[in-house]
Amino acid sequence: MAYTCELSPGQRLHVDNIGEQTVVTLSSGSAGQQQQSTSRFTTGAWVQPPQMFGTEQGLIIQLTTAQGVQHLQLQGTQMSWMAGNPTLSNAQLMPMNTVSSTAGSSMPSMQPMQPMQPMKPMQPMQPMKMGNMEMNANPMEMRMGNMEMRMGNMNGDAPKPKFCTQCGTPVKPNDRFCANCGHQLGA
């Protein structure tokens, strides 16, 4: 039989005796986030249900086993074995609830997490226009008045220059040589 104790909203302690081991799992969770840490101690089989006490130093779990009374201490998120018997006269007895043991595991039953919904594909960017300026993303183009700039093209061919790269004179897409300086275009 396993036992749980609600320490605070979203924080739970789960204690189970599996064979000769006592398995203690501290779980905490909030919306979108869950954490847990598990510690195992060789204590022997329990002969009585565990008891948990709240003290100024943290929580103490008292285990009564065939080997005698043993104590585990939880301080923050750290679990440790206690040597000797602590004074529990001023300690507060914490309520523990029984839960079905999960054979071979200390995982407390938690609400299953829901998978994220797949993201919708982004819509293609629409051309933008402001006055005499126009921008397009596919292919990347920008026009402003009689100027035009284009990056890449859809058919994979090398872009044809609109100006001679040697002297800057405007050229036509079918020109093979610059009419001003004779520079070979597109070579």
Contacts in CASP RR format, 6 or more apart in sequence:
PFRMAT RR
TARGET T0000
AUTHOR 0000-0000-0000
METHOD contacts of the structure
MODEL  1
MAYTCELSPGQRLHVDNIGEQTVVTLSSGSAGQQQQSTSRFTTGAWVQPP
QMFGTEQGLIIQLTTAQGVQHLQLQGTQMSWMAGNPTLSNAQLMPMNTVS
STAGSSMPSMQPMQPMQPMKPMQPMQPMKMGNMEMNANPMEMRMGNMEMR
MGNMNGDAPKPKFCTQCGTPVKPNDRFCANCGHQLGA
1 17 0 8 1.000
1 49 0 8 1.000
1 98 0 8 1.000
1 99 0 8 1.000
1 100 0 8 1.000
1 101 0 8 1.000
2 14 0 8 1.000
2 15 0 8 1.000
2 16 0 8 1.000
2 17 0 8 1.000
2 98 0 8 1.000
2 99 0 8 1.000
2 100 0 8 1.000
2 101 0 8 1.000
2 102 0 8 1.000
3 14 0 8 1.000
3 15 0 8 1.000
3 16 0 8 1.000
3 49 0 8 1.000
3 50 0 8 1.000
3 96 0 8 1.000
3 97 0 8 1.000
3 98 0 8 1.000
3 99 0 8 1.000
4 12 0 8 1.000
4 13 0 8 1.000
4 14 0 8 1.000
4 15 0 8 1.000
4 96 0 8 1.000
4 97 0 8 1.000
4 99 0 8 1.000
4 108 0 8 1.000
5 12 0 8 1.000
5 13 0 8 1.000
5 15 0 8 1.000
5 52 0 8 1.000
5 94 0 8 1.000
5 95 0 8 1.000
5 96 0 8 1.000
5 97 0 8 1.000
6 12 0 8 1.000
7 13 0 8 1.000
7 59 0 8 1.000
10 27 0 8 1.000
10 28 0 8 1.000
10 29 0 8 1.000
10 30 0 8 1.000
11 26 0 8 1.000
11 27 0 8 1.000
11 28 0 8 1.000
11 29 0 8 1.000
12 26 0 8 1.000
12 27 0 8 1.000
12 28 0 8 1.000
12 108 0 8 1.000
13 24 0 8 1.000
13 25 0 8 1.000
13 26 0 8 1.000
13 27 0 8 1.000
13 52 0 8 1.000
13 59 0 8 1.000
13 74 0 8 1.000
14 24 0 8 1.000
14 25 0 8 1.000
14 26 0 8 1.000
14 27 0 8 1.000
14 99 0 8 1.000
14 106 0 8 1.000
14 108 0 8 1.000
15 22 0 8 1.000
15 23 0 8 1.000
15 24 0 8 1.000
15 50 0 8 1.000
15 52 0 8 1.000
15 61 0 8 1.000
15 96 0 8 1.000
16 22 0 8 1.000
16 23 0 8 1.000
16 25 0 8 1.000
16 101 0 8 1.000
16 102 0 8 1.000
16 106 0 8 1.000
17 23 0 8 1.000
17 43 0 8 1.000
17 44 0 8 1.000
17 45 0 8 1.000
17 46 0 8 1.000
18 101 0 8 1.000
18 103 0 8 1.000
18 104 0 8 1.000
18 106 0 8 1.000
19 44 0 8 1.000
19 45 0 8 1.000
20 42 0 8 1.000
20 43 0 8 1.000
20 44 0 8 1.000
20 45 0 8 1.000
21 40 0 8 1.000
21 41 0 8 1.000
21 42 0 8 1.000
21 43 0 8 1.000
21 44 0 8 1.000
22 40 0 8 1.000
22 41 0 8 1.000
22 42 0 8 1.000
22 43 0 8 1.000
22 44 0 8 1.000
22 46 0 8 1.000
22 50 0 8 1.000
22 63 0 8 1.000
22 72 0 8 1.000
23 38 0 8 1.000
23 39 0 8 1.000
23 40 0 8 1.000
23 106 0 8 1.000
24 38 0 8 1.000
24 39 0 8 1.000
24 40 0 8 1.000
24 41 0 8 1.000
24 61 0 8 1.000
24 72 0 8 1.000
24 74 0 8 1.000
24 79 0 8 1.000
24 106 0 8 1.000
25 36 0 8 1.000
25 37 0 8 1.000
25 38 0 8 1.000
25 39 0 8 1.000
25 106 0 8 1.000
25 107 0 8 1.000
25 108 0 8 1.000
26 36 0 8 1.000
26 37 0 8 1.000
26 38 0 8 1.000
26 74 0 8 1.000
26 77 0 8 1.000
26 79 0 8 1.000
27 34 0 8 1.000
27 35 0 8 1.000
27 36 0 8 1.000
27 108 0 8 1.000
27 110 0 8 1.000
28 34 0 8 1.000
28 35 0 8 1.000
28 36 0 8 1.000
29 35 0 8 1.000
32 113 0 8 1.000
34 110 0 8 1.000
34 113 0 8 1.000
36 107 0 8 1.000
36 108 0 8 1.000
37 77 0 8 1.000
37 79 0 8 1.000
38 106 0 8 1.000
39 79 0 8 1.000
40 106 0 8 1.000
41 72 0 8 1.000
41 81 0 8 1.000
43 63 0 8 1.000
43 65 0 8 1.000
43 67 0 8 1.000
43 70 0 8 1.000
44 65 0 8 1.000
44 66 0 8 1.000
44 67 0 8 1.000
45 65 0 8 1.000
45 66 0 8 1.000
46 63 0 8 1.000
46 64 0 8 1.000
46 65 0 8 1.000
47 64 0 8 1.000
47 65 0 8 1.000
47 66 0 8 1.000
48 64 0 8 1.000
49 96 0 8 1.000
49 98 0 8 1.000
50 61 0 8 1.000
50 62 0 8 1.000
50 63 0 8 1.000
50 64 0 8 1.000
50 96 0 8 1.000
51 61 0 8 1.000
51 62 0 8 1.000
51 93 0 8 1.000
51 96 0 8 1.000
52 59 0 8 1.000
52 60 0 8 1.000
52 61 0 8 1.000
52 62 0 8 1.000
52 93 0 8 1.000
52 94 0 8 1.000
52 96 0 8 1.000
53 59 0 8 1.000
53 60 0 8 1.000
53 62 0 8 1.000
53 88 0 8 1.000
53 91 0 8 1.000
53 92 0 8 1.000
53 93 0 8 1.000
53 94 0 8 1.000
54 60 0 8 1.000
54 91 0 8 1.000
54 92 0 8 1.000
54 93 0 8 1.000
54 94 0 8 1.000
55 86 0 8 1.000
55 88 0 8 1.000
55 90 0 8 1.000
55 91 0 8 1.000
55 92 0 8 1.000
57 73 0 8 1.000
57 75 0 8 1.000
58 73 0 8 1.000
58 74 0 8 1.000
58 75 0 8 1.000
58 76 0 8 1.000
59 73 0 8 1.000
59 74 0 8 1.000
59 75 0 8 1.000
59 94 0 8 1.000
60 71 0 8 1.000
60 72 0 8 1.000
60 73 0 8 1.000
60 74 0 8 1.000
60 82 0 8 1.000
60 86 0 8 1.000
60 88 0 8 1.000
60 91 0 8 1.000
61 71 0 8 1.000
61 72 0 8 1.000
61 73 0 8 1.000
61 74 0 8 1.000
62 69 0 8 1.000
62 70 0 8 1.000
62 71 0 8 1.000
62 88 0 8 1.000
63 69 0 8 1.000
63 70 0 8 1.000
63 71 0 8 1.000
63 72 0 8 1.000
69 85 0 8 1.000
70 81 0 8 1.000
70 82 0 8 1.000
71 81 0 8 1.000
71 82 0 8 1.000
71 84 0 8 1.000
71 85 0 8 1.000
71 86 0 8 1.000
72 79 0 8 1.000
72 80 0 8 1.000
72 81 0 8 1.000
72 82 0 8 1.000
73 79 0 8 1.000
73 80 0 8 1.000
73 81 0 8 1.000
73 82 0 8 1.000
73 86 0 8 1.000
99 108 0 8 1.000
99 109 0 8 1.000
102 108 0 8 1.000
102 109 0 8 1.000
124 137 0 8 1.000
124 138 0 8 1.000
125 137 0 8 1.000
125 138 0 8 1.000
127 134 0 8 1.000
127 135 0 8 1.000
127 136 0 8 1.000
127 137 0 8 1.000
128 134 0 8 1.000
128 135 0 8 1.000
128 136 0 8 1.000
129 135 0 8 1.000
132 144 0 8 1.000
132 145 0 8 1.000
133 142 0 8 1.000
133 143 0 8 1.000
133 144 0 8 1.000
133 145 0 8 1.000
134 141 0 8 1.000
134 142 0 8 1.000
134 143 0 8 1.000
134 144 0 8 1.000
135 141 0 8 1.000
135 142 0 8 1.000
136 142 0 8 1.000
139 150 0 8 1.000
139 151 0 8 1.000
139 152 0 8 1.000
139 153 0 8 1.000
139 154 0 8 1.000
140 150 0 8 1.000
140 151 0 8 1.000
140 152 0 8 1.000
141 148 0 8 1.000
141 149 0 8 1.000
141 150 0 8 1.000
141 151 0 8 1.000
142 148 0 8 1.000
142 149 0 8 1.000
142 150 0 8 1.000
143 149 0 8 1.000
148 162 0 8 1.000
150 159 0 8 1.000
152 159 0 8 1.000
153 159 0 8 1.000
158 186 0 8 1.000
160 173 0 8 1.000
160 185 0 8 1.000
160 186 0 8 1.000
161 171 0 8 1.000
161 185 0 8 1.000
161 186 0 8 1.000
162 170 0 8 1.000
162 171 0 8 1.000
162 173 0 8 1.000
163 169 0 8 1.000
163 170 0 8 1.000
163 171 0 8 1.000
164 170 0 8 1.000
164 171 0 8 1.000
164 178 0 8 1.000
164 180 0 8 1.000
164 181 0 8 1.000
164 183 0 8 1.000
164 185 0 8 1.000
165 183 0 8 1.000
165 185 0 8 1.000
166 178 0 8 1.000
166 181 0 8 1.000
166 182 0 8 1.000
166 183 0 8 1.000
167 178 0 8 1.000
167 180 0 8 1.000
167 181 0 8 1.000
167 183 0 8 1.000
168 180 0 8 1.000
169 178 0 8 1.000
169 179 0 8 1.000
169 180 0 8 1.000
169 181 0 8 1.000
171 178 0 8 1.000
171 179 0 8 1.000
171 185 0 8 1.000
175 185 0 8 1.000
176 184 0 8 1.000
176 185 0 8 1.000
177 183 0 8 1.000
177 184 0 8 1.000
177 185 0 8 1.000
178 185 0 8 1.000
END
